[in-house]
Amino acid sequence: MIGRLNHVAIAVPDLAAAAATYRDTLGAKVSAPMDLPEHGVTVVFVELPNTKIELLHPLGDNSPIKKFLESNPAGGVHHLSFDVDDIIAARDRLKAAGKRVLGDGEPKTGAHGTPVLFLHPKDFNGTLVEVEEVA
């Protein structure tokens, strides 16, 4: 059902400093910041040969990343994202297996302009998992 690792998301308290670390220290290609109000985050993507790192920073007071950073002030791994061919089929299969889909269970548009869903971390060994439909 799942495909390749799409990205590893890391919540960061200082987006500009984190982006500079990957760009200037490690020599990675780093995108411009992109606000995603529907998700309450500003993101920057670090392009790697085999995947991406998504740097997450809170956007607004109701951001889930704000709450995450209150518990983890230095930042840390927030979620893993995996590709799926058909997000509705994946959702239905996951729910049939007893896995919990967060929110209302309907896909939202993610940072890549594609449908995404998040799965409860308690169902995946303490790790928040995102599935993202890819064409």
C-alpha positions as CSV (number, residue, x, y, z in Angstrom):
1,M,0.0,0.0,0.0
2,I,2.6,2.6,0.9
3,G,5.3,3.7,-1.5
4,R,8.5,5.6,-0.9
5,L,9.3,7.8,2.0
6,N,8.0,11.2,0.8
7,H,9.6,13.3,3.6
8,V,10.6,13.5,7.3
9,A,9.0,16.5,9.0
10,I,11.0,18.3,11.7
11,A,9.4,21.0,13.8
12,V,11.8,23.9,14.4
13,P,11.6,27.0,16.7
14,D,13.5,29.2,14.2
15,L,12.8,28.4,10.6
16,A,15.4,30.7,9.1
17,A,18.2,29.3,11.3
18,A,17.1,25.7,10.5
19,A,17.0,26.4,6.8
20,A,20.4,28.1,6.9
21,T,21.9,25.0,8.7
22,Y,20.8,22.7,5.9
23,R,21.7,25.2,3.1
24,D,24.9,26.7,4.4
25,T,26.4,24.0,6.6
26,L,25.3,20.9,4.7
27,G,25.1,22.4,1.2
28,A,21.5,21.2,0.6
29,K,19.0,22.8,-1.8
30,V,16.4,24.6,0.4
31,S,13.1,26.0,-0.8
32,A,11.6,29.3,0.0
33,P,9.2,29.4,3.0
34,M,5.6,28.6,2.2
35,D,2.6,29.4,4.4
36,L,0.0,26.7,4.7
37,P,-2.8,28.4,6.7
38,E,-5.1,25.3,6.5
39,H,-2.5,23.3,8.4
40,G,-1.3,26.2,10.6
41,V,2.3,25.9,9.5
42,T,5.0,27.6,7.5
43,V,7.2,25.0,5.7
44,V,10.6,24.8,4.0
45,F,11.6,21.8,2.0
46,V,15.2,20.5,2.0
47,E,15.8,18.6,-1.2
48,L,17.8,15.4,-0.9
49,P,18.7,12.9,-3.6
50,N,16.4,10.2,-2.2
51,T,13.7,12.2,-0.3
52,K,13.0,15.5,1.4
53,I,13.1,17.0,4.9
54,E,10.2,19.3,5.7
55,L,11.0,22.0,8.2
56,L,7.8,23.0,10.1
57,H,7.2,26.3,12.0
58,P,4.0,27.5,13.6
59,L,1.7,29.8,11.7
60,G,-0.7,31.4,14.1
61,D,-1.7,30.7,17.7
62,N,-3.7,27.6,16.9
63,S,-0.9,25.8,15.1
64,P,-0.4,22.2,16.1
65,I,3.3,22.9,15.7
66,K,3.2,25.6,18.4
67,K,1.9,23.0,20.9
68,F,4.5,20.5,19.7
69,L,7.3,23.1,20.3
70,E,5.9,23.9,23.8
71,S,6.6,20.3,24.7
72,N,9.8,20.1,22.6
73,P,11.4,23.6,22.7
74,A,14.4,22.6,20.7
75,G,12.3,21.1,18.0
76,G,12.3,17.5,16.8
77,V,10.9,14.9,14.4
78,H,7.2,15.6,14.0
79,H,6.0,13.0,11.4
80,L,6.9,10.7,8.6
81,S,5.2,11.0,5.2
82,F,4.7,8.1,2.8
83,D,3.4,8.1,-0.8
84,V,0.2,6.2,-1.7
85,D,-1.3,5.8,-5.1
86,D,-4.9,6.3,-4.0
87,I,-5.6,8.2,-0.8
88,I,-9.2,7.2,-0.5
89,A,-8.4,3.5,-0.9
90,A,-5.5,3.8,1.6
91,R,-7.8,5.5,4.1
92,D,-10.5,2.9,3.7
93,R,-8.0,0.1,4.1
94,L,-6.4,1.7,7.2
95,K,-9.8,2.3,8.8
96,A,-10.8,-1.3,8.1
97,A,-7.7,-2.4,9.9
98,G,-8.7,-0.4,12.9
99,K,-6.3,2.5,12.4
100,R,-7.4,6.0,13.3
101,V,-7.4,8.8,10.7
102,L,-7.1,12.2,12.3
103,G,-9.5,15.1,11.7
104,D,-12.7,14.5,9.9
105,G,-11.2,11.6,7.8
106,E,-11.3,13.6,4.6
107,P,-8.1,14.4,2.8
108,K,-6.8,18.0,2.9
109,T,-4.4,19.6,0.4
110,G,-0.8,19.3,1.5
111,A,2.3,21.4,0.8
112,H,2.8,19.7,-2.6
113,G,-0.8,20.5,-3.7
114,T,-1.8,16.8,-3.3
115,P,-4.3,15.1,-0.9
116,V,-2.9,14.1,2.5
117,L,-4.2,12.4,5.7
118,F,-2.7,12.0,9.1
119,L,-2.8,8.8,11.1
120,H,-2.9,8.6,14.9
121,P,0.6,8.1,16.4
122,K,-0.7,5.6,19.0
123,D,-1.5,3.3,16.0
124,F,2.0,3.5,14.6
125,N,4.4,3.0,17.5
126,G,4.2,6.6,18.7
127,T,4.9,8.1,15.3
128,L,2.6,10.5,13.6
129,V,2.2,9.3,10.0
130,E,1.1,11.2,7.0
131,V,0.0,9.5,3.7
132,E,0.2,11.6,0.6
133,E,-1.4,10.8,-2.8
134,V,1.1,10.9,-5.6
135,A,0.3,10.7,-9.3
